[in-house]
Amino acid sequence: MTPEEIFNHIHNYGIENENPANVEKYKRYFKEGFDSYGLSKEQLETLVKEILSDPEMTPELIRKTTLLLVGSPMYEMTVTAIRLILSYHKMWTDADFKTVEKWFSTGITNWAETDYICGELMNLFFKKGLTGIESISAWRKAENKFQRRAAVVALIKPMKLSSDFRPWFGFIEPMMHDPAREVHQGLGWFLRECWKKQPEPTEKFLMKFKDTAPRLIFQYATEKMTVEGKERFRKAKP
């Protein structure tokens, strides 16, 4: 099979099994729009297994196919790309990280795709030593706001294994005034998780930005604090 044939097979399956009710159910979570066939998780898993059962399937073929899939606006195409790459994670090389990195300039267009990539793939890239904060430093200034979101959301799982949070805080500091709401949410989520592990240094970091950074970051970051704790991070009145 060629990448184009695999792409067409997935697209035809999506058309044949369209479920408008599922699309309607989930589209309210996507302010930027939600293009989907409405397939279920079970249908996608069956489809991925079918594709992987082809004896001609190789990592190189999968990498090429994912670039086509992610270029489609349909949500299931990106999910399938993630599942295909994940299927051979024990054999990953730098080429797989570079492929995923290309996805952001190819077609990652919502927070769900971004967070799925971070949760399923980026943590494994970190564990395998195929990426690190140095490798994704340029993501912080990427044109695609979802790649900038990924730069911080990708750190959540690796951060939890660390005893020194200073490198993590240093990495996200240039992002604390990013203009995109989706990035603010990602930063707040990351800092909330940091606070659960190490409250004192996290609060010290937050205090540096309480009067200048977007309030949505603090809304997320202080979510688990007491009412009194949250008050300390209220923006000072002019």
N, C-alpha and C positions, 0 to 999 in steps of 0.2 A: 504493500500500500504506500501511497505517497502522502505527504502532509495535506495536500489538497483533497485527496480522496477521504482521508480521515475527517477533515473539516466538514466536507459535504455530508458524510454519513451522520455525524453528530447533528448537523443542522436539520437534515431530513427527519431524524428521530425526534428532534424538538418540535418540528412542525406537526408531525403525526400525533404527538402526545401533548399538544398544547392544553394548558389548564388556566383559562382566564381568571378563575376564582382565586387561584393561588397568587397570581400576579397582583390582583386587586388587594389581596390580604397583606402583602408585604410592601407595596409601593409607597405606602404612607411613611415609611421609615427613610425614604430617599428623597431629599429635597431637590437633588440634581437630576431626578428622573430615574426610572427603573425599567430597563428593557429585559424581558425574561420570557421564556416559554412557559414557565410555571411548573417545571418538572419537580418531582419529589426527590428527596435524598436517596431513597431506595432506587428510583429510576436511574439516577446519575451513577450510583455505585454499580448497578448492573451494566450500564453503558461503558464505564471505565474498564470493568473486568473483561467485557467483550473485546474492547480495543487491545488490551494488553495480552489477550490470548493469541493474537496473531503471531505466528512463529517468526515473522520478519521484523518484529518490533525491536528497536534498539534505542539506547539513550540518545544517540544523535538524531534519530528520526523523531523521537519524542520532543527533543529541544526545538527542532524546526517546526514541528506541528504546533507547539504551544505558542510560538510567535504569531501564527495565523489565528489561533483560537482567541488570544488576548486582544487581537485587533478587532474582533467582533464586539458590537455593543451588548450582546446578549450575556446576561449574568452567568448562565450555565456554562458558557464557553470558557470563561476564566476559571470557574470552579473545576471544570474538567482538566484544564491545563495544570492546575495546582495538584490535583489527584494523580495525574500522569507523572509529573516530576517526582512527586513524593514516593511513587511506587518503587523506585530503584535507589532510594536515598543512601543505601549502603555502598553504592558505587559512585556517588557524586564526586565530581572534580570541580576545579575552578570554572570550567565551562558552564556548569549548571548554575552557579551563582551569577555569572555574567549574563546568562540567559534570563534569569529572573529579574536582574537589574534592568535589562532592556524592556521588560514588560511595561515599566512605568512610562516610557516614551512611546510605547506601542498602543496602549489602550486601557490602563487602569483608571477607572473613572468614578469610583465610589468608595466609601469608608469600609463597607463589608468585604469587598475584594481585598482591600489593603490589609485589614486586620486578619483576614484568613491567611494571607501570604505571610504575615508576621508571625502568627501563632503556629502555623503548620510547617513553614519552611525556614524562616529566618533564624528561629531558635536552633534548629539543627545545623544550619550553616555556622553559627557561632560555636556550637559544641564540637563540630568537626574541624574547627580552625580555618574554615574556608572564607570567613569574613570576621570583621571586628569593627570597633568604632572608627578606626582609621580608614577602613575600606568604604564605609558609608558616610564619611564626613561630608562629601560633596552633596549628598542627598539633602542636607539641611537647607541648601539654597537652590534646589531643583525647581524648574519651572512648574512641574506638575505638583500641585499642593498635596496630592495623595502620596507622592514619594517623600515629601517633607514630613507628612504624618508618619509614614513608615519609618523614617529615621529615628523617631522617638518610640513608637509602639514596639518596634523590633527589639528594644532594649529591656522590655518589661521582664521577660523570663530570665535572660542572662543576669540582670541586675539582682535578682533574688538569690543568686548563688555567690554574690560578692559581699565582702566585709567592709570594703572601702568605697563609699559612694562618691568621693570627690571627682574621680574621672567621669562618672556619669553626669554629674551636675555641670562640670566643665564643658562637656559635650553639648548639652542642651541649652546652655546659657545664651548662645547667639540666636536661639530660636524663640526666646521669651517675648519677643515683640513681633512675631510673624503675623501677617495680616489675615490669615485664613482661619475661619471658625473650626474647621476640621482638625487643623493643627493644634489649636487651643485645647480642643477636647482630648487629643492625644497626649499633650503635655500634662494636662490635669490628671488624666488617668495614670500616667507614669508616676507623677509626683505623689498621687494618693497611694500607690503601691509602695513607693519608697518610704512614705510616712509610716506605713504599717510595719515596716522592717526596722527603720531607724528614724524615729520621730524628731529627735533633736537636730541633727544636721539638715534634715529636710525642711524643718521650720525655719532654720537659719537661712537657708537658700531662698525660701519663699519670701521671707521678710525683705530681702534685697529688692524685690520687684513689686511689692504690694501696692505701691502708688503709681506704677508705670505700666505694668503688664496687663493684658486683657483680663477682665473680671471672670470670664468663663473658665480660665485656667484655675482660678482660685475656687470657683464653684465646685469643680470636680475634685481638686486637690484636697480640699478641706471637708469633703462630704462625710467622712467618718469621725470628724472631730466633734467635741461637745459644742454647745452653743457658745460657751465662753471662749473656747479655742478658736472658733471661726471669727469671733469678734476682733481678735487680735490682728486679723488679716484684712479687715475692712479698710478700704481706701480712705486716706486722710482727706478731710474736707478742705477745699482751697481757701 
